[in-house]
Amino acid sequence: MPEAPISFARGAPALELIPAAELADCAHAVALAEGPRLFAYGPGGGYGPLREWVAERHRVDPGRVVLTVGGLLGFVLFSGEMLARRPGRVLVEGPTYDRPLKILAREGTEIVVVPMDEEGLDPEALEAELARTPEQPSFLYTIPTFQNPSGRTLPSERRRRVVELLEEHDLPVLEDDPYGLVRYEGTAPPTLHELEGGGRVTYTSSFSKTVAPGLRTGYFVLPAGEAGAFEQRAVSTYISPPFLAQATIAEFLARGRFEPNLSMVKDGLRGRRDAMLEGLERAAPARASWNRPEGGYFLWLDLGNGGAAELLGRAEAAGVTFIAGRDFFPYGSGLGRDSLRLAFSYEPVDRIAEGISRLAGLLA
Ligand SMILES: Cc1ncc(COP(=O)(O)O)c(C=O)c1O
């Protein structure tokens, strides 16, 4: 059988980082304890005890928390609600997570890219975009910590400036933060949500990167007064979420398994990141450059020659995959040709080393 390609494309955890046996035990225990109501329709906003856990962590009323079927479906609900209420262009970082770009493009939404540099979203560029036209944008979508795809983290100073700007311009923000807790070194800056207080910033995260993606459990912390409409959108889209999945996570948390599991995940990822960095340092050509994220799943490689898409074809032939940078910009924008996203979350360290050495060979 031919060997499976080495995937730096999959932004997914390695299977060994998923605590399957413990989750199975939690599912069994909570299903017996809750009985038939766990298998019935229920509140569109999700399983009560898990909403309460999230609410406590973010110091808000549980009524402001809506659990969604993964963070991504929550994005569909959020963007649908915002664009209906406040039609306008959507501001995104360039590069940004490709799936929201596709969701917005499918709806015919105007997407405006606000440039980033190595330190994340550029507040001056955001200010210039807000001054460019009197028409209000619908909202800003940002991933300030261990960004997908770039792995970059916005420093505290810039966060403060972004908060000033959104207050000045009455700009709603969706802060997407599934990777923030997956920090294996350094100190976490405050979230935009914490700095701003949650009046204009909606915060979303997910248990996909801290527990298991297949449980499809994300959450939104909405500004006071906005959770009801959001929850109604969830109800009219899927009636209610799968409570067994959410209750399994709640049981896992109640058993005190969240922090120990997160440590296990971080240890597994740190070693993978280090293997990728060592491989690049050893073998990448001098014209290439990359960052050293303190957490998350990804790093961003600049080739210095505009050839990322062409490299992908050759890499696939050599048994290595990644996602070319252009996929993280609006379709047809011509941006991102120099860069590529390397996910180190999925492969074991020996295959990471092998994959990077094959890539470097192609770049030589
Ligand atoms: C930035 C970002 N947001 C949201 C998601 C969606 O996660 P999920 O739908 O599994 O909660 C991902 C997944 O890769 C992501 O990288």
The ligand as a MOL file (V3000), in Angstrom:
LIG
                    3D

  0  0  0     0  0            999 V3000
M  V30 BEGIN CTAB
M  V30 COUNTS 16 16 0 0 0
M  V30 BEGIN ATOM
M  V30 1 C -10.0100 30.1080 13.7400 0
M  V30 2 C -10.9670 28.9800 13.7610 0
M  V30 3 N -12.2350 29.2140 14.0700 0
M  V30 4 C -13.1440 28.2310 14.1170 0
M  V30 5 C -12.7930 26.9360 13.8390 0
M  V30 6 C -13.8810 25.9210 13.8340 0
M  V30 7 O -13.7900 25.0190 14.8200 0
M  V30 8 P -14.9980 24.0790 15.2090 0
M  V30 9 O -16.1120 24.2750 14.2290 0
M  V30 10 O -14.4410 22.7010 15.1610 0
M  V30 11 O -15.3880 24.5170 16.5870 0
M  V30 12 C -11.4820 26.6170 13.4970 0
M  V30 13 C -11.1060 25.2490 13.1540 0
M  V30 14 O -10.0820 24.9330 12.6450 0
M  V30 15 C -10.5410 27.6820 13.4480 0
M  V30 16 O -9.2700 27.4720 13.1110 0
M  V30 END ATOM
M  V30 BEGIN BOND
M  V30 1 1 1 2
M  V30 2 1 2 3
M  V30 3 2 2 15
M  V30 4 2 3 4
M  V30 5 1 4 5
M  V30 6 1 5 6
M  V30 7 2 5 12
M  V30 8 1 6 7
M  V30 9 1 7 8
M  V30 10 2 8 9
M  V30 11 1 8 10
M  V30 12 1 8 11
M  V30 13 1 12 13
M  V30 14 1 12 15
M  V30 15 2 13 14
M  V30 16 1 15 16
M  V30 END BOND
M  V30 END CTAB
M  END
